Amino acid sequence: MELARYRNRKRRNLALSRMTNARKVALTCLLTLSHSSASIASVVDSAFERHAVDGRERRLINGLVYGVIRWQKQLDWVLDQFINPRFQLDVRHRNILRLGAFQLLHLDGIPAHAAIFETVQLATSDRRRGNRGRKTAGFINAVLRSVQREGATLTYPQLETHPTEHIAFSLSYPTWLVQRWLQTRGVSWTLAFCRASNQVAPLALRVNTLLTNREDVCQSLAANGIAATASEIAPDGITFGNRAMTAFDAAGEKTLKDILNREDIYVQDESAMLIPYLLSPTDAKFIVDLCASPGGKTTHLAHLMRNTGKIVAVDVAAEKIALLKKNCRRIGVRNVETQVMDATKADLRFMRQADAVLIDAPCSGFGTLRRHPDIRWNKTAEQIRDLSNIQYNLLKNAAQHIKPGGILVYSTCSTEPMENEKVVERFLTDYPMWTVENAQQFLPEVPPSIITPEGFVQTFPHEHGVDGAFAARLRKAV
């Protein structure tokens, strides 16, 4: 009996130690993000390389970091209800409180007492400073106890009278961005989009059709205990049965991320899988991808071309091209040549014989908020204007080098009209020899709501369950 108690106590202490360690790593990531422009993914991956953490800890760290960043504005609003406004929190203690509040308000699987205790432990390193450190730990404990008791019952500004503040605080978005969406899209769209974009995006896979087919891949995943089905949107896509599978979910002794690092599949959102079809790749012998890294659409084009003909993949930095080459090698792509250049300024005369050109333009990325919640805090209205000019310059520089009858596909992972329809409209006004071809002709099986009345592709997370994406197929007059 005593031995059994000892073993149980040892297991509990080990689990407690792992949870504490995971929170320490998560706090380190949050502090890095507080004074860095690096992406969440790069910061978290770097932390995993530095710290010995197992699959369970990785999932907790990943969930904590992404969750705190996603809900940051809401968490601060809740916390501020219980903190004297004259009290100035430093960055470290603000992030400790955010970690605790996130667990109390958004993680059902962690008991409140454990979340509070473990969070307070993050501040106990200050106890070496004596009474001041003990007061800090006591302060954090008191604030989190208040959040536990009252946080879920707080009343946000009313939607009917203060829609901007209601959505910004309750759903955690920058005020300027909420105002922008309310003005251009309306209340219903903004609410639905913000709610959907706060969900953790599930993984989707694209099948390497050079090597296998969807049925075989689904069976292979099932053998590893992972239920997967054919996508209802993307012809080469696979989705997961519970629609909540992420790269850090367990599958046996490995994470799903480890299992999926193989040559017959490519992790990619379903919306991105639609774009290559607009270039009619099965009929093309020469395609150019002007903003190609990391290679999702480039490799998809190669598969659709059956590794024949030629694809020239261009990007602005050597590091981006190196990543693209790595992805091409992993999934057996052999018909891609690469060039490092800035396509807004470079001499693109090499494209004159191309059958089709893809410009998957740099953009705000607001369609990918489910996967990259930090984007909402890192973009400004001025940046969107600057991006729209870059996007137009890409189109303008490419257009003059495309042969008569050639195809130009413009795409983004944005939901902003300024980066999408407005860029295309500006381009067509300045270059009347170009016309829009309806995307429905090239994607006949997609849900009708994905094709706009103008013939563009436009997906939204709240309408289609995939990332937001836009694409236009343009043809130059003969």
Steps between C-alpha positions, in 0.01 A plus 500: 500500500777744597692413182192571288449836675864585444475418131179700458655796679810473281288497184302805619820688582645412160184621322505818711865559415426460127209745517718752681776455245256545211370826649853629548579432136172661394581810706844520340336490156252773594776724633694451177194590296444811713820660371547329166339505156561125457203275423345279767594187305869591485514592870324182611709277271817663632386434858440134419855474369646652819290313755452127545121473490287200408190487281257583782707799610529618140124499459454695823771754412360542151146543633604748768711723275258508208204537735642791697597684181160431341302621805745768615264801480216316670730370775635849569147643513392234753815538710465877506162465673688369803814714494519856628560718190782680685688172532754461220575138405832416338509277192593185691219520754246609239579184303488283811151634572397447138611136523294447813192680368513310171497167682211607722287642219581275204649164609239263639744213550705671773346534850485861617698435817781338298504782244526763774762313704721427199473857373592646839806273501627690194530808717663333801847556361451854627489366856877519520434876524331436831173665598458673162506165319243352737273799447524458122407132521214587734379772264494258203317242710239755608436626147463148359265402784283795401509391135399150609201631695377777272686494167243297309209720615642843410285714270667626184389821326165437331510386138197709405642829629878443490565233234868588453585475869283191550673304224849635571489407870285187501661339194847655534572704188663841446246781512610648165455165327154442646398850389629425151303178471183654642519779241571273202320178597242576768432364848383148410797427275750646749363298791494176302847555352657592835349200675611260228849651486542439873460127451814287480535403135501127432763342282427419140718300264561504128568162344809457285320361197830402339534227762158412635131590523267630768349163586837340568617793713179489706552129559863560599398765750226274636766236567664757730173568679421820310157530338519696174263560209509658155457878497165629376673811360843406366538221242832381647424581864450290811337618822476343843192343646481710816585824312717595798819305428812714530870438450546434871237234551628160599491197275651208682842591633558766234337832437297537187756751383766231497283248317406746229855593409505260207512518122145403405326793674541875546344690790296782346167672554221399265457856372860508374444174311247668272732762350725282277199373304441854374824481299377201291822314590409175324512688167808710578862438406652805668371668818657774711431542873621848598455486880562131546633426851443278692382302199150379573351623175821441303512133595128462438546638149785252445278212605219613272751528213617145580857627547518591129564834332662775707414716799718798587457585869604850604531664839672803644741329745747213472377354830147478362621325187702258712184405690311453173774271366486295819125452465538407132756233587285358779201431277682403181453812286751508214377757247562817704777750432558787745608863484560757773361841403259775598218454252373856553819638340684218319526448125243227437558450129570132566123459547408588142440140400316405818153354463396628843639710785401482867535797732419376850567845635632604841201620700363575846412133550172581676347190344737288711423643845400154621859385445684826561316692775793739546430656159212701647741682732782545247320672212381859450270674252804668350667163442191378314520802271871435443431134425234588245758710314752215507232265370411736217868543407540123480208480259621797296857371463387149407227604258729665247701179458214253454425384149168574326244245614707427812349445844577697815358377833508744790437363849530594867417350838327823596134589547556872442341649185785753485741210442266298281223642280634855516845392378347308209267790414792743497699266279218448251443875477864561414535192275173462306646225280451265798168340594371288788413137428243346732667264747195273493617358166816366661353399836164352400461286813550766769200636694341786302553745787876482447470672161403869515266665245810649334647151452763522775581233757426622854490275806425595861551290815149566629334406169716217369696368800833578331746789500403822330645517149447696179594431138432647157578336164592762239565452127691731268330574170647333191 
